[in-house]
């Protein structure tokens, strides 16, 4: 609040980009007048969806427009500049593989209960204690950092570094995105969908617009437990047409939602915000 007030007092333009507003937020409570004043410090509010736009309008906040989510443009850029990962390519070979990214303990426990394909696992936490817990669940595993010590019989590759995940999904037959069994919810599903992959995640996804829309589009699936995970992954792996269709739906969803960054940049140029 203080930083925003100071910037506004100095007539420094402030933009809020890719915002999502919900009725249960403090801005829109009976006591929310103070919080709504914070929004007035922004020169413009770029929101992701019509619901957010209408909610602001209903509360007399008119300096806003719908521009979508700039994360769609970011994952598009990453995919367009994809570069191969030789170790990952070697591990996958010609086999089906599930790439599970940003996983937590609950995700890993469920995955270990049924894994009908090779698995590339990128845990959210990669400290030594957690990696040892993962290795206890998946006994036929090798860490990425120990790839040179592999025996050749490993079915699970544990990614024990950061920075690779957005490229890992390219190699997936099915993508699993973690976090859906935690109170905060799922991690970034767009990183997987951009490669035209069917995406699976846990039950806590309701506050993520893209998750609900991707399920509706036929490109994603939510599972509540191990039994549903088994059923979902089997239905995809056993029906190539269904699998490919889900992937195409995911890619189409990303494609039709790109362009938000260009809208924001157009506003900045039209208002000459960088030339004041």
C-alpha positions as CSV (number, residue, x, y, z in Angstrom):
1,X,0.0,0.0,0.0
2,X,2.7,2.5,1.0
3,X,4.8,1.7,-2.1
4,X,1.7,2.2,-4.3
5,X,0.8,5.5,-2.6
6,X,4.3,6.8,-3.0
7,X,4.5,5.9,-6.7
8,X,1.1,7.5,-7.3
9,X,2.1,10.7,-5.5
10,X,5.0,11.0,-7.8
11,X,2.7,10.5,-10.8
12,X,4.4,7.2,-11.7
13,X,2.0,5.1,-13.8
14,X,1.1,1.8,-12.2
15,X,-0.5,-1.0,-14.1
16,X,-2.0,-4.2,-12.7
17,X,-1.7,-7.0,-15.3
18,X,-3.4,-10.4,-15.5
19,X,-5.5,-9.7,-12.4
20,X,-8.4,-12.0,-11.2
21,X,-11.0,-10.7,-8.8
22,X,-13.6,-12.7,-6.9
23,X,-16.5,-11.7,-4.8
24,X,-15.0,-13.3,-1.6
25,X,-12.0,-10.9,-1.7
26,X,-11.7,-8.1,0.8
27,X,-12.1,-5.5,-1.9
28,X,-15.8,-6.4,-2.2
29,X,-16.8,-7.0,1.4
30,X,-18.9,-4.6,3.4
31,X,-15.7,-3.4,5.1
32,X,-13.8,-3.2,1.8
33,X,-13.8,0.5,1.1
34,X,-10.2,0.9,2.2
35,X,-9.0,-2.0,0.0
36,X,-10.9,-0.6,-3.0
37,X,-9.0,2.7,-2.6
38,X,-5.9,0.7,-3.2
39,X,-7.2,-0.2,-6.7
40,X,-7.6,3.5,-7.5
41,X,-3.9,4.0,-7.2
42,X,-3.5,2.0,-10.4
43,X,-3.7,3.8,-13.7
44,X,-5.3,0.8,-15.3
45,X,-6.3,-2.7,-14.3
46,X,-5.9,-5.5,-16.9
47,X,-8.1,-8.4,-15.9
48,X,-8.2,-12.0,-17.1
49,X,-11.9,-12.6,-17.5
50,X,-15.3,-11.1,-17.9
51,X,-16.4,-12.0,-14.4
52,X,-13.5,-9.9,-12.9
53,X,-14.4,-7.0,-15.2
54,X,-18.0,-7.0,-14.3
55,X,-17.2,-7.3,-10.6
56,X,-15.1,-4.2,-10.8
57,X,-17.7,-2.3,-12.8
58,X,-20.4,-3.2,-10.2
59,X,-18.2,-1.6,-7.6
60,X,-17.7,1.6,-9.6
61,X,-14.1,0.8,-10.6
62,X,-14.1,1.7,-14.3
63,X,-10.4,2.0,-15.2
64,X,-10.2,-1.6,-16.3
65,X,-10.3,-3.8,-19.4
66,X,-10.1,-7.5,-20.2
67,X,-6.8,-8.5,-21.7
68,X,-6.5,-12.2,-20.7
69,X,-3.6,-13.9,-18.9
70,X,-0.1,-13.0,-20.1
71,X,1.1,-16.4,-18.9
72,X,-0.3,-17.9,-22.1
73,X,2.1,-15.8,-24.1
74,X,5.0,-16.7,-21.9
75,X,4.5,-20.5,-22.3
76,X,4.0,-20.0,-26.0
77,X,7.4,-18.2,-26.1
78,X,9.1,-21.0,-24.2
79,X,7.6,-23.6,-26.5
80,X,8.6,-21.7,-29.6
81,X,12.2,-21.6,-28.3
82,X,12.4,-25.2,-27.1
83,X,15.7,-26.9,-27.0
84,X,16.3,-30.7,-26.6
85,X,17.3,-32.2,-23.3
86,X,19.6,-35.2,-24.2
87,X,19.4,-37.0,-20.9
88,X,15.6,-36.8,-20.9
89,X,15.4,-37.9,-24.5
90,X,17.6,-40.9,-23.7
91,X,15.5,-41.9,-20.7
92,X,12.2,-41.7,-22.6
93,X,13.4,-43.6,-25.7
94,X,10.3,-44.9,-27.5
95,X,8.3,-45.6,-24.4
96,X,5.2,-43.9,-22.9
97,X,6.1,-41.5,-20.1
98,X,4.2,-39.6,-17.6
99,X,5.9,-36.3,-16.7
100,X,4.8,-35.2,-13.2
101,X,5.8,-31.6,-12.3
102,X,5.8,-29.6,-9.1
103,X,4.7,-32.6,-7.1
104,X,4.1,-32.6,-3.3
105,X,4.0,-35.6,-1.0
106,X,0.4,-36.4,-1.6
107,X,0.9,-36.4,-5.4
108,X,3.9,-38.6,-5.1
109,X,2.2,-41.1,-2.9
110,X,-0.7,-41.4,-5.3
111,X,1.6,-41.8,-8.3
112,X,3.6,-44.5,-6.6
113,X,0.5,-46.5,-6.1
114,X,0.0,-46.9,-9.9
115,X,2.5,-46.1,-12.6
116,X,1.8,-47.9,-15.9
117,X,4.5,-46.1,-17.8
118,X,7.9,-44.5,-17.3
119,X,7.9,-41.5,-14.9
120,X,9.8,-38.3,-15.0
121,X,9.2,-36.7,-11.6
122,X,10.1,-33.1,-10.8
123,X,9.2,-32.5,-7.1
124,X,8.3,-29.1,-5.9
125,X,10.8,-29.5,-3.1
126,X,14.3,-30.8,-3.9
127,X,16.1,-30.7,-0.6
128,X,17.8,-33.9,0.3
129,X,15.3,-35.1,2.9
130,X,12.5,-35.0,0.4
131,X,14.5,-36.6,-2.4
132,X,15.2,-39.5,-0.1
133,X,11.5,-39.8,0.7
134,X,10.8,-39.9,-3.1
135,X,13.4,-42.6,-3.6
136,X,11.8,-44.7,-0.9
137,X,8.5,-44.5,-2.8
138,X,10.1,-45.2,-6.2
139,X,12.8,-47.8,-5.7
140,X,13.5,-48.2,-9.4
141,X,14.6,-44.6,-9.8
142,X,17.6,-42.6,-10.7
143,X,18.3,-38.9,-10.0
144,X,19.1,-36.7,-12.9
145,X,22.3,-35.7,-11.2
146,X,23.3,-39.4,-11.0
147,X,22.4,-40.2,-14.6
148,X,25.9,-41.5,-15.4
149,X,25.5,-44.1,-12.6
150,X,22.3,-45.6,-14.0
151,X,22.0,-49.3,-14.4
152,X,19.6,-49.2,-17.4
153,X,16.7,-50.7,-15.5
154,X,15.3,-47.5,-14.0
155,X,11.7,-46.6,-14.8
156,X,11.7,-43.4,-12.8
157,X,13.8,-40.3,-13.4
158,X,13.9,-37.8,-10.5
159,X,14.7,-34.3,-11.5
160,X,16.8,-32.8,-8.6
161,X,17.3,-29.4,-10.1
162,X,15.3,-26.3,-11.0
163,X,14.7,-24.6,-14.4
164,X,13.9,-27.6,-16.6
165,X,10.2,-28.3,-15.9
166,X,8.8,-26.1,-18.7
167,X,10.7,-28.2,-21.2
168,X,10.1,-31.5,-19.6
169,X,6.5,-31.6,-20.5
170,X,7.5,-31.7,-24.2
171,X,8.5,-35.4,-23.7
172,X,5.3,-36.4,-21.9
173,X,2.7,-38.9,-23.1
174,X,0.5,-37.6,-20.3
175,X,1.3,-34.6,-18.0
176,X,0.6,-34.6,-14.3
177,X,0.7,-31.2,-12.5
178,X,1.1,-31.3,-8.7
179,X,-0.3,-29.3,-5.9
180,X,-4.0,-30.3,-6.3
181,X,-3.9,-32.1,-2.9
182,X,-2.7,-29.1,-1.0
183,X,-4.7,-26.1,0.3
184,X,-3.0,-23.7,-2.2
185,X,-4.0,-25.8,-5.2
186,X,-2.4,-26.8,-8.5
187,X,0.7,-25.3,-10.1
188,X,1.1,-24.1,-13.6
189,X,-0.9,-26.3,-16.0
190,X,-0.2,-24.1,-19.0
191,X,3.4,-25.2,-19.2
192,X,2.1,-28.7,-20.1
193,X,-0.9,-27.8,-22.2
194,X,1.2,-25.7,-24.6
195,X,2.8,-28.9,-25.9
196,X,-0.5,-30.5,-26.7
197,X,-0.5,-32.9,-23.8
198,X,-3.5,-34.2,-21.8
199,X,-3.1,-32.7,-18.3
200,X,-4.1,-34.4,-15.1
201,X,-4.2,-32.9,-11.6
202,X,-5.7,-33.3,-8.1
203,X,-9.0,-32.0,-6.8
204,X,-8.1,-28.5,-5.5
205,X,-8.3,-26.5,-8.7
206,X,-11.5,-24.4,-8.3
207,X,-9.8,-21.0,-7.9
208,X,-7.8,-21.4,-11.2
209,X,-9.8,-20.3,-14.2
210,X,-7.5,-22.0,-16.7
211,X,-8.0,-25.4,-14.9
212,X,-11.8,-25.2,-15.0
213,X,-11.8,-24.0,-18.6
214,X,-9.3,-26.7,-19.7
215,X,-11.4,-29.4,-18.1
216,X,-14.4,-28.0,-19.9
217,X,-12.5,-28.0,-23.2
218,X,-11.6,-31.7,-22.8
219,X,-7.9,-31.1,-22.4
220,X,-7.6,-31.7,-18.7
221,X,-8.8,-34.1,-16.0
222,X,-9.0,-33.9,-12.2
223,X,-8.6,-36.9,-10.0
224,X,-9.6,-37.1,-6.3
225,X,-7.7,-40.3,-5.4
226,X,-5.6,-43.2,-6.5
227,X,-8.6,-45.2,-7.9
228,X,-9.6,-42.2,-10.1
229,X,-6.0,-41.7,-11.2
230,X,-5.7,-45.3,-12.3
231,X,-9.0,-45.1,-14.3
232,X,-8.1,-41.8,-15.9
233,X,-4.6,-42.7,-17.0
234,X,-5.7,-46.1,-18.3
235,X,-8.4,-44.5,-20.4
236,X,-5.9,-42.2,-22.0
237,X,-3.1,-44.7,-22.5
238,X,-5.4,-47.4,-23.9
239,X,-7.1,-45.2,-26.4
240,X,-4.7,-43.3,-28.7
241,X,-7.4,-41.4,-30.4
242,X,-8.8,-40.1,-27.0
243,X,-5.3,-39.3,-25.9
244,X,-4.5,-37.3,-29.0
245,X,-7.8,-35.5,-28.9
246,X,-7.3,-34.4,-25.4
247,X,-3.8,-33.0,-26.3
248,X,-5.2,-31.1,-29.3
249,X,-7.9,-29.6,-27.1
250,X,-5.3,-28.5,-24.6
251,X,-3.2,-26.9,-27.3
252,X,-6.2,-25.2,-28.9
253,X,-7.1,-23.7,-25.5
254,X,-3.7,-22.2,-25.2
255,X,-3.7,-20.8,-28.7
256,X,-7.0,-19.1,-28.5
257,X,-6.0,-17.4,-25.2
258,X,-2.7,-15.8,-26.3
259,X,-2.4,-12.1,-27.1
260,X,-2.7,-10.5,-23.7
261,X,0.8,-9.2,-23.6
262,X,0.3,-7.4,-26.9
263,X,-2.8,-5.6,-25.5
264,X,-0.8,-4.4,-22.5
265,X,2.0,-3.2,-24.6
266,X,-0.4,-1.4,-27.0
267,X,-1.8,0.5,-24.0
268,X,1.6,1.5,-22.8
269,X,2.6,2.7,-26.2
270,X,-0.7,4.5,-26.8
271,X,-0.5,6.3,-23.5
272,X,3.2,7.0,-24.0
273,X,4.0,5.7,-20.5
274,X,7.6,5.1,-21.3
275,X,8.3,8.5,-22.8
276,X,7.2,10.8,-20.0
